[in-house]
Amino acid sequence: MTRFDSATEVAPAGAGRYTTALDAGYLIGTAMNGGYLMAVMQRAALAESPLQHAVSSSFHFLRPAGEGPAEVETTVLKSGRTVTTVQAVIRQNDTPLVTGVLATATLDPAAVPAFEEPVPAIPPIGECRRFDPRAESAGGAPQGFPQRLDTSFTPESWARLSGRSADRVPELLGYVGLSEADGGPAADPALFLPLAVDALPPVVTVLDSWRWAPTVELTWHMRAVPEPGPLAFRSRAGAIGDGWFDETVDLWDGKGRLVAQSRQMARSGRPRAR
């Protein structure tokens, strides 16, 4: 079992209720990464559904979560042969932190798409470079979350993200996967997808130094069952202004299949020193 698998485990605690222990390794500063929370909530929702995959999920982030015990409460809103819809709320100390609605289904790993957007031109992973502005906090203390991932950026994206380029187009490309130091890919690669769509540095960072950018709402879709291994990504913003930005993330597996798409609305906070 990888660290990710154990960190997202949930245990039944009564009708529609699950307990979990939020892993400090997924903190960014003092708050849990939102994708990690979505992955925990997905495990609880799938435990309530007879179907295997969360194909359409929408989350609202109400308050930051900290490390330690938490509870996920689930409600089956609709139970069907092809789609079962589950509402999930994660709480700490009886306070709701994130609420989500997940439509579950079972995707065929052998399905061939009638059409899908192709992988953009991304160099091989060996030609990409690692960099994460969240690796240190404003005070210089090391952060745990970037160590959970192996994230590499194309040379152009690395230059934008590290402030070494005059090109400030809010778009990043590269690869993301779970850290080999933590055991590598999840036992079920589909369970990694909610973390993967929210694992990257905020794309707004290319406009300035590292910014705290809390997500307000995030919707993501699972489009295919991924192969194990790193996922190619493209992250981009359509508009940034008035303290808000959108971020769209597309993910492709090693076979070139589009496996996940997400779109979120987030606050563009004040710049923080690297």
Secondary structure, 3 states (H helix, E strand, C coil): CCHHHHHCCCEECCCCEEEEEECHHHEECCEECHHHHHHHHHHHHHHHCCCCEEEEEEEEECCCCCCEEEEEEEEEEECCCCCEEEEEEEEECCEEEEEEEEEEECCCCCCCCCCCCCCCCCCCHHHCECCCHHHECCCCCECCHHHHEEEEECHHHHHHHCCCCCCCCCEEEEEEEECHHHCCCCCCHHHHHHHHCCCCCCHHHHHCCCECCCEEEEEEEECCCCCCCCEEEEEECCCEECCEEEEEEEEECCCCCEEEEEEEEEECCCECCC
